[in-house]
């Protein structure tokens, strides 16, 4: 059986593949920078208490402005960083891996696609080298060279780089940005993963080819029942591409639910601000609606993550801030429809409901 005919791994759509529970990452502030701040032990609170679930056959978008911690979440889930707290569960089992065979086994199931396809491929090696190496690392040993060659060509077909012979011996500089990102996706697929962590996979690509790469990922999700985490600052593309959307602000997830509800009926004031400052959603199809890379830029100053604001971290920017917002961290409150929630006191206090 060729790779392009490969059946999805056992399990049905909707099964939980990967979970983050109360995931926390604090980066210590380097000693030479501490002089600028008071206190000996300072840390950047990059991620705090993040809980999210990736399910087979679904795309979950993690949306937020630069510095919100969303890429750190992806790297924590890929176990590229040690976590400060919380847990990561693969198929319900707690996992902590740092290196060696256990890390290789984990990364065979959880693969990452990076933002920059120019940097993620070695410029002195061909497509054949990158993909063959990944196949040898992650797949069964003892393949004949003919089987390896067929697997390599199947990978290229899977990412729609056809005919494969046109691309297989090219160097990265001979490919367009979109083609390079497709090679990076093919390399991730060589591991036959169950989860893909895609960190801004189209933000460095030309606007006209972004839609094609997103459509490819959606096609792979449907055919291989992959669980995909889609990191983006572009909330309009989350609506288009993701089944579920989680919104992150200053290291915390502040709203979540199905993408239609979160993007069309946003509950959290930060999500509303993000949508209001986003350009025209037609831009991912190459329209003239504005520059998606500037989405969210007009939403005000991000929070200081060394000394995060007390209570709700959004309160210094929030037009609805109440006393309780400055004092207490809001828990998740259900909003309609079922499954849609917001961490905002507007939905948990009489004062807020009246506001
Ligand atoms: Fe605004 Fe308060 Fe809601 Fe935070 S909890 S978003 S400050 S209303």
Boltz pocket constraint, residues with backbone or C-beta under 6 A from the ligand:
constraints:
  - pocket:
      binder: B
      contacts: [[A, 268], [A, 269], [A, 270], [A, 312], [A, 313], [A, 314], [A, 315], [A, 316], [A, 318], [A, 319], [A, 320], [A, 321], [A, 322], [A, 325], [A, 330], [A, 343], [A, 344], [A, 345], [A, 346]]
      max_distance: 6.0
